[in-house]
Every structure is written in C-alpha cells, then in structure tokens.
Amino acid sequence: MSPDPSSLQVVYVAPVPMAPDNASKLRIENMCRAVAAAGLPPVRIGSGDPVGVRGELADGAARFEGLGEIPLPSTPRARRVARGLTWGAATRAWVRDLQPRPDVVVVYGTHLGYLVRLRPEARRHGFALVPDVVEWYDAGHLPLGRFGPFALANELAMRVVAPRSRDVIVISSYLERWFARHGSRVLRVPPLFPVTPTHRPPSADGRLTLAYAGNFAEKDRPTVLNLLRLPTLVPDAGDRLRIDLVGSDATEARRALGPDAAAVAWDSPVFRWRGRVDNAAARALIGSADFVVLQRSAIRSNLAGYPSKVAESLSLGTPVMTNPTSDLGTDLTHGRDAWLLRDESLDALVEAVRDLLAAPRPAVDRAAVLRSAERLYSPASHADRLRDFLVDAVAAARPGRT
C-alpha cells in the first residue's frame, strides 16, 4: 500500500548554510517548492548553519534548523579538514530525534560522512534515503588537491557508496546514466527556479548587453577571460556593446586572473563593473541583459553538472549565450531561448556577437524564453514526478510494505 502523499514527512539534510544565498541553498529551496507544489507537507531541513540558527524558506514550503556541521572560520585548519571528512554525526543524531518520524530523508550531494552514517539509520527505522546528486567534482578543484583526502572520499562516494542507493535524484542525464547503470531508480531534476520575469526597459543606445554574474576565480574563469578580451575583437565595440560584470570589481578581477589579466583592455568603456551585490540586485542586472554568457569545457564535472546560471537566467526572461555542455544542447533551442556556441573558445564568442550585432533586434523572443523556463525549470513542472518518485521510495523502504 502506497503512503498518503498529503502526510508524507520529507526531510532534507545538507552541509549547506541556509541563511545566505548560494547555489546549493537555491537548489534545496526550489526542490522544497516542488515538494509543496505536489501537495506534500512542509519540508524540514537539517542545514550546515550554526546550532540555534532557524528559519523559513520558499514562502513556507520548508523550515530549516542549523546542526553545526560546518566548522566556524575560527576553527584551526586541521580540525576543519578533519570535520569536513567526517561530518554527518550531528545530522544523524538530529534525524534520530525527529518527531514525527521522517518517511524520506533527501541528502544533498554525495558527502561520504552523511551517506555512511544515515544508511544504517534508514534500514533501522524504515525511511527512504535518497541522495540528490548535483555534480561530480573535479578532483583537482577539491581542498588539498587531486590526491588529497577529499578527492579520495569523493571518488569512493561516487563510485561505490552512492550507487548502492535504491533511489537517486540527479541533476543531469550524465548522472542519470551513471546511477541507472548501477541499478538505481533515478529521477532527473534540473536546476529549478520560479519563473519571475523582470521588466526590461528598451535600451536607450541600442547596445547589445551581455552579462556574467559569479565567481571570477572558479570554473567560469574561461567565460570571464573571453568576455574581457571580447571588446578588442569586435569592431566599434565601444558604441555597440556593453558587458555587465557582477561579483567582482576590476581590481579584484585582476588579482583573481593573475598573468591572464595582461591581455585585457581594462579601461574599455564597454565594461560595467558591478562588484559584489545582493541576490536581488544581481537578478535585476541579469533580467535587464540581452544575454547571459556562459562557456564551459566538456570535462566530466561540467557534463555531470547542470549550470544553475542557465536556469536562473531563463526564469528571469533572459536567454543564454552558451556552448552545449551537460543537457543544454538537448534542452535549449538556438534562436528561441538561447544562442548556442560551437565551443568554449573566444573565437566562438566573437563570431556569435558579430552575428547578433549584424542581425535585426531582438534576436530572441523573450516570451519564448519564459515558456521554456516554465517547462524546463519551474518547480511546478516537476512536482508530480517528484511526488510519485518519493511515494514509491517510501513504499519500498517500509518493512513489510509494498
């Protein structure tokens, strides 16, 4: 007998702070919106915030409680490293004491400490344990490098521990194939965002406005470098092009880019350095752009993930200019909701910008962008599938129940 969805107790646990905005928090928050849209009770979240920090998310769709899994910045480095490798104990104790008892515990990511501590609890107490897998980290990007303990723990989790899960939520078809190959029942849910179109006044000077918002020193470094080199390769760029850069000022960008900064025309009037702004301001800038630009190489971490910047941009009515990594080549349509580039090179970006400057404006219908966002990325569009998946997972996890 299947459980009643209207009383299903869903718990979400993660070594992620819920108080500040971050990509992981937004994933969790919008998954909770999908749960609410499916008619399930509010989700309880055990977060990485300090003990005592509590709050509400997603217009009441979830409540979070800090479990202190993330060490404070003042903690000695050795203890922070050890904690990062062994976390999950506080979450296990919290899950044990929850009332009413959880029917399903969704674990954000494949953190080894969480999986090995919560799996015995799931068997003992009869709740479903479901990883929500959003990426496969590049070992070289993890603390202490490719051969460090975090990289080894990540590979062990992804190759051995997580694939033993009966039910797994994944963010991409790459991960869907990986877990299905190991016998898991898999639900693919891309990044989710409520569709909230922003008012975009017509450009006073007719310039093509491109935007990037994020961390200049991480995996989007090629995107940033290409944008910074673009004005020198586009004729009359100063009169025809504008590039909004959100997340850094020019001084911080020079420092982050190091030797690569030498080839950049830093004083170009094309650039508008917005610096660090809050989430509302960043969304407003994204919503006012003609395109958000994102270029990533076809390495495993980019194929297994799914860029949340794409989903967020479309949810605001702004198309993306991107090369088709992950599922973007399947999900997006050139000229309708995106301008697809052949690869991540500077030449591909230059070619696209020249084509757009030569074409009648606007090149992409923003109404079509919003329709794509509603279909692909809105929490409501995935609510029924998520509800059915969780109900089946709970029915299978309960001893003696089918």
C-alpha positions in Angstrom: 0.0 0.0 0.0 1.4 3.4 -1.0 1.7 6.1 1.6 -0.6 9.1 1.5 1.3 12.0 -0.1 -0.6 14.6 1.9 1.0 13.3 5.1 4.5 12.3 3.7 7.2 13.6 6.0 10.1 14.8 3.9 13.4 15.8 5.4 16.3 17.3 3.6 19.8 17.3 5.1 22.9 19.1 3.8 26.2 20.6 5.0 25.0 23.8 3.4 24.1 27.1 5.1 20.5 28.3 4.5 20.9 31.8 5.8 23.0 33.3 2.9 22.2 32.9 -0.7 24.3 30.3 -2.5 23.8 27.9 -5.4 23.4 24.8 -3.1 20.9 26.6 -0.9 18.9 27.6 -4.0 18.8 24.0 -5.2 17.4 22.9 -1.9 15.0 25.7 -1.6 13.5 25.2 -5.0 13.3 21.5 -4.6 11.2 22.3 -1.5 9.0 24.5 -3.7 8.4 21.5 -5.9 7.5 19.3 -2.9 5.0 22.0 -1.8 3.5 22.2 -5.3 3.0 18.5 -5.2 0.8 18.9 -2.1 3.2 17.5 0.4 3.7 18.9 3.9 6.5 21.5 4.5 10.0 20.0 4.3 12.2 20.0 7.4 15.8 20.9 6.6 18.8 20.0 8.8 21.3 22.6 7.5 25.0 23.4 7.9 24.2 26.6 9.8 25.5 27.0 13.4 23.4 25.4 16.1 20.5 27.6 17.0 20.0 29.2 13.6 16.5 28.6 12.4 14.3 30.0 9.7 11.8 29.5 7.0 12.3 29.1 3.2 10.4 29.1 0.0 7.3 31.0 1.3 6.7 28.5 4.0 7.5 25.4 1.9 10.4 24.5 4.3 11.8 25.2 7.7 15.5 24.8 8.5 17.5 24.2 11.6 21.2 24.6 11.9 23.0 21.5 13.0 26.5 23.0 13.2 28.1 20.6 10.7 30.2 23.3 9.1 33.1 24.4 11.3 33.4 28.0 12.2 36.1 30.0 10.4 37.9 30.4 13.7 38.4 26.6 14.0 42.0 25.5 13.4 42.6 24.3 9.9 43.5 20.8 10.8 40.2 20.4 12.7 38.3 22.0 9.8 39.8 19.4 7.4 39.0 16.5 9.8 35.4 17.8 10.3 34.9 18.0 6.5 35.9 14.4 6.1 33.8 13.1 9.0 30.7 15.3 9.1 27.2 13.8 9.4 27.3 12.7 13.0 25.2 15.7 14.2 22.8 15.2 11.4 22.3 11.5 12.3 21.5 12.4 15.9 19.0 15.0 14.7 17.3 12.6 12.4 17.0 10.0 15.2 15.2 12.5 17.4 12.8 13.9 14.8 9.1 13.8 15.6 7.1 12.9 13.6 9.5 10.4 12.1 10.7 11.1 8.6 9.3 9.0 5.7 12.1 10.0 3.4 15.5 11.8 4.0 16.9 13.5 1.0 20.7 14.1 1.2 22.1 16.9 -0.8 25.1 15.6 -2.7 27.2 12.5 -2.0 29.1 13.5 1.1 30.6 10.3 2.3 30.1 11.0 6.0 26.4 11.6 5.5 25.8 8.5 3.4 27.7 6.1 5.7 26.0 7.4 8.8 22.5 7.7 7.5 22.2 4.5 5.6 22.1 2.2 8.7 19.6 4.6 10.3 17.4 4.3 7.2 17.4 0.5 7.4 16.8 0.5 11.1 13.9 3.0 11.1 12.4 2.2 7.7 12.7 5.6 6.0 13.9 6.0 2.4 17.3 7.6 2.0 17.6 9.5 -1.3 20.8 11.3 -2.5 20.2 14.4 -4.6 23.3 14.4 -6.7 24.1 17.7 -8.4 27.7 17.2 -9.6 30.7 15.0 -9.9 33.5 17.2 -8.6 36.8 17.6 -10.4 39.3 16.1 -8.0 41.8 18.9 -8.7 39.2 21.5 -7.5 38.7 19.9 -4.1 40.6 21.0 -1.0 44.1 19.5 -0.8 44.1 18.6 -4.4 43.7 15.6 -6.7 45.3 13.1 -4.4 44.1 14.6 -1.1 41.6 13.0 1.3 38.6 15.0 0.0 39.2 13.8 -3.6 39.6 10.2 -2.5 36.4 10.4 -0.3 34.5 11.9 -3.3 35.6 9.2 -5.7 34.7 6.5 -3.1 31.2 8.1 -2.6 30.5 8.4 -6.3 31.9 5.1 -7.5 31.0 2.8 -4.5 28.7 4.1 -1.9 26.1 6.4 -3.6 25.5 3.8 -6.5 24.2 1.4 -3.8 21.2 3.6 -3.3 17.9 2.3 -4.5 16.5 5.7 -5.3 18.6 8.7 -6.5 17.7 12.2 -7.7 20.1 13.6 -10.2 20.6 16.9 -12.0 21.8 15.7 -15.4 21.4 12.9 -17.9 25.1 12.0 -17.4 24.5 11.2 -13.8 21.2 9.6 -14.7 23.0 7.1 -16.9 25.7 6.5 -14.3 23.3 5.6 -11.5 20.9 3.7 -13.7 23.8 1.5 -14.9 24.4 0.5 -11.2 20.7 -0.4 -10.8 19.4 2.7 -9.0 15.9 4.1 -9.8 16.7 7.6 -11.0 14.7 10.8 -11.3 16.4 13.7 -13.2 15.5 17.1 -12.0 17.5 20.1 -13.5 18.1 23.3 -11.5 14.7 24.8 -10.5 13.7 28.4 -10.3 10.3 30.1 -10.0 9.6 32.0 -13.3 9.7 35.7 -12.3 10.1 37.8 -15.4 11.7 41.2 -14.8 10.7 44.5 -16.5 13.3 45.3 -19.2 13.1 48.8 -20.5 14.3 49.2 -24.1 18.0 50.1 -24.4 18.4 53.9 -24.8 21.5 53.5 -27.0 20.7 50.2 -28.8 23.8 48.4 -27.5 23.9 44.6 -27.2 24.1 44.0 -23.4 25.9 40.8 -22.2 26.1 39.8 -18.5 28.0 37.5 -16.3 27.4 37.1 -12.5 29.5 34.8 -10.4 32.9 34.0 -9.0 35.7 35.0 -11.4 38.3 32.7 -9.9 36.5 29.4 -10.2 35.2 27.2 -13.1 33.9 30.2 -15.0 37.3 31.7 -15.4 37.3 31.0 -19.2 33.9 32.8 -19.6 35.3 35.8 -17.8 38.5 35.9 -19.8 36.6 35.6 -23.1 34.3 38.5 -22.1 37.2 40.7 -21.0 39.0 40.1 -24.3 35.9 40.5 -26.5 35.9 44.3 -27.0 39.3 44.3 -28.7 38.0 41.9 -31.4 34.6 43.4 -32.1 34.5 46.5 -34.5 33.3 49.7 -32.8 32.6 47.7 -29.6 32.6 50.9 -27.5 29.5 52.1 -29.4 27.7 48.8 -29.9 28.4 46.6 -26.9 28.0 46.6 -23.1 29.2 44.0 -20.7 27.9 43.9 -17.1 30.2 42.0 -14.7 28.7 41.1 -11.4 30.6 39.6 -8.5 33.9 41.5 -8.6 35.4 44.9 -9.3 38.2 45.4 -11.7 40.9 45.3 -9.0 39.7 42.0 -7.6 39.4 40.6 -11.1 43.0 41.5 -12.0 44.1 39.7 -8.8 42.0 36.6 -9.5 43.1 36.3 -13.1 46.8 36.7 -12.4 49.0 36.5 -15.5 46.0 36.1 -17.8 45.0 39.7 -16.9 47.7 41.1 -19.2 45.7 40.6 -22.4 42.6 42.5 -21.1 41.6 46.1 -22.2 40.8 47.1 -18.6 39.8 50.6 -19.4 37.4 49.8 -22.2 34.1 51.7 -21.8 32.3 48.5 -22.7 32.7 47.1 -19.2 30.4 48.0 -16.3 32.0 46.6 -13.1 29.1 46.0 -10.7 31.1 44.4 -7.8 29.5 42.3 -5.2 25.8 42.9 -5.0 22.9 41.1 -3.2 20.9 38.5 -4.9 18.0 40.9 -5.8 20.4 43.3 -7.5 22.2 40.5 -9.4 18.9 39.2 -10.6 17.8 42.6 -11.8 21.0 43.0 -13.8 20.6 39.6 -15.3 17.0 40.3 -16.2 18.0 43.6 -17.9 20.6 42.0 -20.2 20.1 40.7 -23.7 22.1 37.6 -23.0 23.8 35.9 -20.0 27.1 34.4 -21.2 28.5 31.1 -20.0 31.2 29.0 -21.7 32.5 25.8 -20.1 34.7 23.0 -21.3 33.4 19.4 -21.9 35.2 17.9 -18.9 33.4 15.4 -16.7 32.5 17.8 -13.9 30.7 20.1 -16.4 29.0 17.2 -18.2 27.7 15.7 -14.9 26.6 19.1 -13.5 24.0 21.5 -14.9 24.7 25.2 -14.8 22.2 26.9 -12.5 23.0 30.2 -14.1 21.2 29.0 -17.2 18.1 28.0 -15.4 18.1 31.3 -13.4 18.6 33.4 -16.5 15.8 31.9 -18.4 13.5 32.1 -15.4 14.0 35.9 -15.5 13.3 36.0 -19.2 16.9 36.4 -20.4 18.3 34.0 -22.9 21.8 32.5 -22.6 24.7 32.5 -24.9 26.4 29.2 -24.1 28.1 26.2 -25.6 26.1 23.0 -25.1 27.6 21.1 -22.2 25.6 19.0 -19.8 22.0 18.7 -21.2 21.9 22.2 -22.7 22.2 21.1 -26.3 19.0 19.0 -25.8 17.0 21.3 -23.5 17.7 24.6 -25.3 17.0 25.7 -28.9 19.2 28.1 -30.8 17.5 31.3 -31.6 14.5 30.6 -29.4 15.7 30.6 -25.8 19.5 30.5 -26.3 22.3 31.4 -28.7 24.3 28.2 -28.8 28.0 28.5 -29.4 30.1 25.8 -31.1 32.5 25.5 -28.2 34.0 27.4 -25.2 36.6 29.4 -27.3 37.0 33.1 -27.6 36.6 32.7 -31.4 33.1 31.2 -30.9 32.0 34.1 -28.7 33.4 36.7 -31.1 31.6 35.0 -34.0 28.3 35.0 -32.1 28.5 38.6 -31.0 29.3 39.8 -34.6 26.3 37.8 -35.9 24.0 39.3 -33.3 25.2 42.8 -34.0 24.5 42.3 -37.6 21.0 40.9 -37.1 17.7 42.7 -36.5 17.0 43.2 -32.9 15.7 41.4 -30.8 17.3 38.2 -32.0 15.5 36.1 -29.4 11.8 36.3 -28.3 11.7 36.8 -24.5 8.2 35.3 -24.3 9.6 32.1 -25.8 12.4 32.2 -23.2 9.8 32.3 -20.4 7.8 29.5 -21.9 11.0 27.4 -22.0 11.8 28.3 -18.4 8.3 27.3 -17.2 8.5 23.9 -19.0 12.1 23.1 -18.0 12.9 24.7 -14.7 9.8 25.8 -12.8 9.3 23.8 -9.5 5.6 23.2 -10.5 6.6 21.4 -13.7 8.5 18.7 -11.8 6.1 18.5 -8.8 4.0 15.5 -9.9 7.1 13.4 -11.0 8.9 14.2 -7.7 5.8 13.3 -5.6 5.4 9.9 -7.3 9.1 9.2 -7.1 9.2 9.9 -3.3 6.0 7.9 -2.6 7.5 4.9 -4.4 10.8 5.3 -2.5 8.9 5.4 0.8 6.7 2.4 0.0 9.8 0.3 -0.9 11.7 1.4 2.3 9.0 0.4 4.8 9.5 -3.2 6.1 6.6 -5.4 5.1 5.0 -2.8 2.9 4.7 -2.9 -0.9 
